[in-house]
Amino acid sequence: MLGANRLSAGAAQFLTKQRFAALTGRDREGALWTSPLSGQPGFLRGSDDILHISALPREGDPLYRMPTGQQVGLIAIEFAARRRMRINGSLVASDNAGMTVRVDQAYGNCPQYIHRRDVNVVAVAAASETSRHAASLSASDRAMIEASDTFFLGTTHPSRGSDASHRGGPAGFVRVDSANRLWWPDYPGNNMFNSFGNLAVDDEAALLFVDFFTGASLQLSGTAQVEWTSPGADDDDGLVGRRVAFTVGSVVSIGDLRR
């Protein structure tokens, strides 16, 4: 399944209906980030091994004007229908109208842990006069994380490129231990372990939290490690005996995180 480097007719049709995606890639300094992309249906258009994206990371985003020629990962998600598709490939072109990705892998994921919600496309896509760059989490950052039931995880592999995935759970499933460390329990899934496989080789990671109503976003770049516990131990919400700990390296927040 992961060897497919073509978009099927069904995949192309799914993409044209989407209004939100998350993109993982590297900024101009080489740091890994995951960024929100949003647009009206049709902003994602795929055919054969090419994906056209009629959207760009907004100004202030660490992936704004990101370099081409790099491996990227994208996840398109339809919250209402609880469906998602992951695409990995190479960013071959970018201009003021959007980006073009040559597809290496395209595959669907199960609907588990996707919360149904609306996306305010205009707000998520809009530039903001409020942005903050920091090396640690503020009180507002922490409050947003602890109230979230959804985030996106970016990982990478030295030869196979970057990947973007979705994580969901009850509000508060991500715990913040300090201004530089947070963690979340893993849950039973489709047993593909794409992200865990990447982290076993390269601990670089990026997190994205989004307020889908106001368009505010919180992006973290850092490192992550899988921690093994006993199934059913304290805070092992998924009863699988594993969790992921994330160490914050850099923080970018866009928009007003307070609601």
HUFENVEN-V577631 format. One record per backbone hydrogen bond with DSSP energy under -1.0 kcal/mol. NH is the residue of the N-H (numbers start at 1). CO is the residue of the C=O. Records with the same first field share a line. If there is no record, write none. Layout:
NH->CO + CO
//
This chain:
4->1
7->48
12->8
13->9
14->10
15->11
16->12
17->14
18->15
21->37
22->75
23->35
24->73
25->33
27->31
30->27
33->25
35->23
37->21
39->19
43->40
45->52
47->50
50->47
51->101
52->45
53->99
54->43
55->53
61->58
64->61
66->63
69->91
72->89
73->24
74->87
75->22
76->85
77->20
78->83
82->78
83->78
85->76
86->107
87->74
88->105
89->72
90->102
91->70
92->90 + 100
93->100
95->98
99->53
100->93
101->51
102->90
103->49
104->88
105->88
107->86
109->84
114->111
120->212
121->119
124->120
125->121
126->122
132->253
134->251
137->179
142->138
143->139
144->140
145->141
146->142
147->143
148->145
151->167
152->208
153->165
154->206
155->163
157->161
161->157
163->155
165->153
167->151
169->149
172->148
173->170
175->183
177->181
178->181
182->246
183->175
184->244
186->242
197->193
198->194
199->195
200->196
201->198
202->198
205->222
206->154
207->220
208->152
209->218
211->216
215->211
217->254
218->209
219->252
220->207
221->250
222->205
223->247
224->203
225->245
227->243
229->241
233->230
236->233
237->235
239->236
243->227
244->184
245->225
246->182
247->223
248->180
249->221
250->221
251->134
252->219
253->132
254->217
255->130
//
